[in-house]
Amino acid sequence: MSGEHMPRIRVIGAGLAGCEAAWQAARMGVAVDLYEMKPHKYTPAHHHPGFAELVCSNSLRSNDVSNAVGLLKAELRELHSLMMEAAYATEVPAGSALAVDREKFSAYITEKIKSEPLIAVHEEEVTVIDDSVITVIASGPLTSDALAAEIVRLLGNDCQLYFYDAAAPIVDAATIDTNIAYFASRYGKGDPTDYLNCPMTKEEYDAFYNALIGAEVAALKSFDAKAQEGKDPKVFEGCMPIEVMAHRGYDTLRYGPMKPVGLPLPGSEKEAYAVVQLRRENREGSMYNLVGFQTHLTFGEQKRVFRMIPGLANAEFFRYGVMHRNTYLRSPGILTPQYSMKAKPMVFFAGQMTGVEGYVESTSSGYVAGVNAARLARGEEKIDFPATTEIGALAHYISESTASNFQPMNANFGVIAPLEKRVKGGKVARNQAYAERSLSVLKEMLSAN
Ligand SMILES: Cc1cc2nc3c(=O)[nH]c(=O)nc-3n(C[C@H](O)[C@H](O)[C@H](O)COP(=O)(O)OP(=O)(O)OC[C@H]3O[C@@H](n4cnc5c(N)ncnc54)[C@H](O)[C@@H]3O)c2cc1C
């Protein structure tokens, strides 16, 4: 189809998924109208006008392909993902993980999108969906209320679910006492300056633990309270508030985010009773986040309790932890593995709201939805990313899962198609085999298309 006659596509939301979708469609020669409600309106977790804002951690997790999210990143790189290009261009050291300077990351993507001639950016909130126009809805886990209501109408029944995610606090590096907190990476892997470690004795842990389980939790925002009338908040295991974890038992934190293993005290072979790790938040090392300390405590309680951590007695908080609504579809039965609606093939969904969980996973669904929306505009067959790849495995999982309680899913090797042959050498060798198979499948797909 010639450019003149080719339909334009709409993408709603300039987050991770929306930017990736818009970019891929434009790369395929399809004109895109990208709608973003910022800077006129912000969700409770977004605060900056730029695109692809990382609302919590600055880490895109493991870089190792024998880890599923590492493989997903390698696949996205192979596929020329804009998010991956931006992430590696704005990387900050974080051991074996890929972490970014969040402001530079967002600025990089915003600049690329705004200077792409085939993408027209509209700064407005979308409240109505026209299902006769090819549309990718990528408005995220905090989709505005009006659009959420429109999505319910579009789906034709009450298919939305709610659960809760929590974000970790960030402290000013200059206010951390480095006579107490020491630099080290777990098991000596990676650059030791990526992490500052706050060691605790048993007495310090006891006092901290008791303060944490007795601390006051913030009231839910009105929309959250309404959404869960009569229900307990549903907490996603991968992003569980520290205080909820503490309530599970005295030792839960010592085997979780506060585990001391692989972090011996400086000048000794011994480990502390417990350790709080602080991860560098930007290249300059001026900010550190409390690893695994997502929380829903009131801000006053966060200051009081987290200042009990050795080294943080005088810490100033750049940002306190928060907890927000997370909206996602019950995608199995509603979406195809191309992220389009079965009932309305012009309408695609992308990002966290499809039931993938995480920055990289949201990007991957934006990639698949964007490419397929563009193919539809070009009059071409949709493309299936097979479950032998992690990008395809997630797409098949969200559309075909038979779980009775469908829950958002991080990248993992449990969703990928099993290997054809048994691989000797344990888990790492098996995961390497998954990675090799996946990357060669993608290379073949790229050369065929
Ligand atoms: C509080 C919180 C913390 C999280 N922390 C992490 C984490 O640490 N690590 C991780 O991997 N994942 C995390 N996630 C999960 C997920 O990876 C992120 O939410 C991710 O940003 C999802 O990408 P997305 O593209 O789907 O949505 P978003 O990045 O949220 O993008 C959606 C965009 O759509 C816009 N929008 C919304 N409604 C409208 C409308 N009606 N019209 C126009 N524009 C609209 C928004 O302003 C936003 O820019 C977190 C989620 C939440 C809610």
The ligand as an ORCA input file, in Angstrom:
! r2SCAN-3c Opt
* xyz 0 1
  C       3.965      2.572     41.282
  C       4.539      1.605     40.302
  C       5.858      1.191     40.437
  C       6.426      0.297     39.514
  N       7.718     -0.067     39.663
  C       8.325     -0.873     38.754
  C       9.710     -1.203     38.871
  O      10.374     -0.754     39.770
  N      10.265     -2.011     37.941
  C       9.529     -2.497     36.902
  O      10.117     -3.220     36.067
  N       8.229     -2.207     36.764
  C       7.590     -1.412     37.672
  N       6.248     -1.103     37.554
  C       5.456     -1.789     36.539
  C       5.605     -1.321     35.088
  O       6.806     -1.808     34.549
  C       5.560      0.170     34.873
  O       4.304      0.640     35.297
  C       5.755      0.571     33.409
  O       5.938      1.950     33.349
  C       4.598      0.151     32.520
  O       4.795      0.632     31.218
  P       3.548      1.072     30.341
  O       4.097      1.561     29.068
  O       2.569     -0.018     30.312
  O       2.851      2.278     31.143
  P       3.414      3.713     31.555
  O       4.899      3.715     31.489
  O       2.741      4.049     32.850
  O       2.887      4.675     30.417
  C       1.530      4.997     30.281
  C       1.427      6.430     29.779
  O       0.059      6.686     29.402
  C      -0.327      7.961     29.843
  N      -1.791      7.956     29.967
  C      -2.562      7.360     30.912
  N      -3.868      7.547     30.627
  C      -3.929      8.286     29.488
  C      -4.995      8.821     28.698
  N      -6.266      8.633     29.023
  N      -4.688      9.532     27.583
  C      -3.373      9.754     27.228
  N      -2.341      9.297     27.953
  C      -2.602      8.553     29.063
  C       0.437      8.144     31.142
  O       0.591      9.509     31.448
  C       1.783      7.457     30.829
  O       2.732      8.357     30.319
  C       5.652     -0.208     38.452
  C       4.322      0.202     38.320
  C       3.764      1.093     39.229
  C       2.340      1.528     39.056
*
